[in-house]
Structures are given as structure tokens and as C-alpha cells.
Amino acid sequence: MSALQELLVEEMQDLMHAEGQLVKALPKMARAANNPKLKQAFEKHLEETKGHVERLKQAFELLGARPKAKVCKAMQGLVEEGSEQIQEGKEKEEAVSDLMLVAAAQKVEHYEISGYGTLRTIAEQLGESKVAKLLAQTLAEEEKADKLLTELSPPLLEEANQQPAEEEEEEERYSSARAGKR
């Protein structure tokens, strides 16, 4: 096996572990999401992620390599950060909590996009067109998931921006009511 083939296999092993971690993390993110569209996006991406694992297994088979996972420390860190966002989000307004989840999820998507993009290019250079096609398919799904998260953000930002004004109005009404009783 050439050094470039070894690199391809090792990086696929890294992504195999990363995807496995996401299969466990995405249900937690879906449960933590308040916005129904965000919850649905996480649930849909969970199913896609299971498909990513299967595609990686197919790619390993095409390369004659064993489909084993190699610990992905980067994804461990991103998943841990996502878990922290879930905990911290419990103390925040719903829209802010959801925006925290979007931020965590997009970090994950960007990591995966870079990984799959690089591996697709390596597979193409090696003449492994079937492997490149599998990796490109997953790359397209990761890009689509990232785009959806971006599209979900503006309404959440608007909602989060409105909440402080509503709280101030409520406080003013309460203060006025108290002042009137004196």
C-alpha cells in the first residue's frame, strides 16, 4: 500500500470514529432542541450519519482495508463542547439555547466537510473513483446539513433578539403597577 493509500485509510478510520460518536450525540442534541425544525434537522441528520458509516464501510471494502475506527480526538472535543452547550442551554432562553446547539453542530459539520473533501480528493488522485464517489456523496450531505443549520439561524436570532425587549417591557409594567399601589 502506498503512503497516500495509507493516509486515505487512516483518515477514513478517523472519520469512522467521528461518525460513530455523532450517532450517539445527535439524539441528545435533538432532545435538547426547542425549535421543531431544529429538532427535525438533528433527527434527519442522525439517519444520514448512519448512512455515512455504511458508506465508509463500503469504501474500506473497495480499498481492501478493514473497516475499523481510529480514535478521533477532534470529534471527541467537539462532542464534549456540544454536551456543555446542552447543559448551559438549560439556563438560557429557548432561542439562545437553540443557537448554541446550531453553533456546536456547525463546528461538527465544518470538521466533517473538511475531512470528506480531503479524502475525496485523495481517492480521486489514487484513481479510486468508486471510493471518491462514496465520499463525495457523504460530503454533499454534510454540506446540505450545514446549509440547513445556517437557514435555521435567522429566525432563532430574531427570536433571541426580541426576548430582552419583552422582558424589559414586562419589568416596566410590573414596576408601574407597584408604583401605582403606593
C-alpha positions as CSV (number, residue, x, y, z in Angstrom):
1,M,0.0,0.0,0.0
2,S,1.4,3.4,-0.9
3,A,1.8,6.2,1.6
4,L,-1.1,8.0,0.0
5,Q,-3.3,4.9,0.3
6,E,-2.3,4.5,3.9
7,L,-3.2,8.1,4.6
8,L,-6.6,7.6,2.9
9,V,-7.3,4.6,5.1
10,E,-6.1,6.2,8.3
11,E,-8.2,9.3,7.7
12,M,-11.2,7.1,6.9
13,Q,-10.7,5.3,10.2
14,D,-10.7,8.7,11.9
15,L,-14.0,9.6,10.2
16,M,-15.5,6.3,11.1
17,H,-14.9,7.0,14.8
18,A,-16.2,10.6,14.3
19,E,-19.4,9.4,12.7
20,G,-19.9,6.8,15.5
21,Q,-19.6,9.5,18.1
22,L,-22.2,11.5,16.2
23,V,-24.6,8.6,16.1
24,K,-24.6,8.8,19.9
25,A,-24.6,12.7,20.2
26,L,-27.3,13.6,17.7
27,P,-30.2,12.1,19.7
28,K,-29.1,14.2,22.7
29,M,-29.0,17.3,20.6
30,A,-32.4,16.6,19.1
31,R,-33.9,16.2,22.6
32,A,-32.3,19.4,23.7
33,A,-33.6,21.4,20.7
34,N,-36.6,23.5,21.4
35,N,-37.4,24.6,17.8
36,P,-39.3,21.8,16.0
37,K,-37.4,22.4,12.7
38,L,-34.0,22.2,14.5
39,K,-35.1,19.0,16.3
40,Q,-36.2,17.6,12.9
41,A,-32.9,18.6,11.3
42,F,-30.9,16.7,14.0
43,E,-33.2,13.6,13.7
44,K,-32.8,13.6,9.9
45,H,-29.0,14.1,10.1
46,L,-28.9,11.1,12.6
47,E,-30.3,8.9,9.9
48,E,-27.9,10.3,7.3
49,T,-25.0,9.8,9.7
50,K,-25.9,6.1,10.0
51,G,-25.7,6.0,6.2
52,H,-22.3,7.7,6.3
53,V,-21.0,4.9,8.5
54,E,-22.3,2.4,5.9
55,R,-20.7,4.3,3.0
56,L,-17.3,4.3,4.9
57,K,-17.6,0.6,5.3
58,Q,-18.2,0.2,1.6
59,A,-15.2,2.4,0.9
60,F,-13.0,0.3,3.2
61,E,-14.1,-2.8,1.4
62,L,-13.3,-1.3,-2.0
63,L,-9.8,-0.5,-0.8
64,G,-9.4,-4.0,0.7
65,A,-9.0,-2.5,4.1
66,R,-10.5,-3.4,7.5
67,P,-13.3,-1.0,8.5
68,K,-12.1,-0.2,11.9
69,A,-12.3,3.1,13.7
70,K,-9.3,5.1,14.9
71,V,-10.0,7.5,17.9
72,C,-10.9,10.9,16.6
73,K,-9.8,13.3,19.3
74,A,-11.1,16.3,17.4
75,M,-14.6,15.0,17.3
76,Q,-14.4,14.0,20.9
77,G,-13.7,17.6,21.7
78,L,-16.5,18.9,19.5
79,V,-19.0,16.4,21.0
80,E,-17.8,17.4,24.5
81,E,-18.3,21.0,23.7
82,G,-21.8,20.2,22.3
83,S,-22.6,18.5,25.6
84,E,-21.5,21.6,27.5
85,Q,-23.7,23.7,25.2
86,I,-26.7,21.5,26.0
87,Q,-26.1,21.9,29.8
88,E,-25.5,25.6,29.6
89,G,-28.5,26.0,27.3
90,K,-30.8,24.8,30.1
91,E,-30.2,28.1,31.8
92,K,-30.9,30.2,28.7
93,E,-33.9,31.4,26.7
94,E,-35.1,28.7,24.3
95,A,-33.9,30.6,21.1
96,V,-30.5,31.2,22.7
97,S,-30.2,27.6,23.7
98,D,-31.1,26.5,20.2
99,L,-28.5,28.9,18.7
100,M,-25.9,27.4,21.0
101,L,-26.8,24.0,19.5
102,V,-26.6,25.3,16.0
103,A,-23.1,26.7,16.7
104,A,-22.0,23.3,18.1
105,A,-23.5,21.4,15.2
106,Q,-21.9,23.7,12.6
107,K,-18.5,23.2,14.1
108,V,-19.0,19.5,13.7
109,E,-20.3,19.9,10.1
110,H,-17.3,22.0,9.1
111,Y,-14.9,19.4,10.5
112,E,-16.6,16.7,8.5
113,I,-16.8,18.8,5.4
114,S,-13.0,19.3,5.5
115,G,-12.4,15.6,6.2
116,Y,-14.6,14.3,3.5
117,G,-13.4,16.9,1.0
118,T,-9.8,16.0,1.5
119,L,-10.5,12.2,1.4
120,R,-12.5,12.6,-1.8
121,T,-9.6,14.4,-3.4
122,I,-7.0,11.8,-2.3
123,A,-9.3,9.0,-3.6
124,E,-9.5,10.8,-6.9
125,Q,-5.7,11.2,-7.1
126,L,-5.3,7.4,-6.4
127,G,-7.8,6.6,-9.2
128,E,-10.2,5.2,-6.7
129,S,-13.3,6.6,-8.4
130,K,-15.8,4.4,-6.6
131,V,-14.4,5.4,-3.2
132,A,-14.3,9.1,-4.3
133,K,-18.0,8.8,-5.3
134,L,-19.0,7.4,-1.9
135,L,-17.0,10.1,-0.1
136,A,-18.5,12.8,-2.4
137,Q,-22.0,11.6,-1.6
138,T,-21.4,12.0,2.1
139,L,-19.6,15.3,1.6
140,A,-22.8,16.6,-0.2
141,E,-25.0,15.6,2.7
142,E,-22.7,17.2,5.2
143,E,-22.8,20.5,3.2
144,K,-26.5,20.3,2.9
145,A,-26.8,19.8,6.7
146,D,-24.6,22.8,7.3
147,K,-26.7,24.9,4.9
148,L,-29.9,23.9,6.7
149,L,-28.4,24.9,10.0
150,T,-27.5,28.3,8.5
151,E,-31.0,28.7,7.3
152,L,-32.5,27.9,10.7
153,S,-30.4,30.6,12.4
154,P,-32.1,33.9,11.3
155,P,-35.5,33.2,12.9
156,L,-33.7,32.0,16.1
157,L,-31.6,35.1,16.1
158,E,-34.7,37.3,15.6
159,E,-36.5,35.5,18.4
160,A,-33.4,35.8,20.7
161,N,-33.1,39.5,19.9
162,Q,-36.8,40.1,20.8
163,Q,-36.7,38.4,24.2
164,P,-34.7,41.1,26.1
165,A,-37.1,43.8,24.9
166,E,-40.1,41.7,26.0
167,E,-38.5,41.1,29.4
168,E,-37.9,44.9,29.8
169,E,-41.5,45.7,28.9
170,E,-42.7,43.1,31.5
171,E,-40.4,44.7,34.1
172,E,-41.7,48.2,33.3
173,R,-45.3,47.0,33.6
174,Y,-44.5,45.4,37.0
175,S,-42.7,48.5,38.2
176,S,-45.6,50.7,37.1
177,A,-48.1,48.5,38.8
178,R,-46.1,48.6,42.0
179,A,-45.7,52.4,41.9
180,G,-49.5,52.8,41.4
181,K,-50.2,50.8,44.6
182,R,-48.1,53.1,46.7
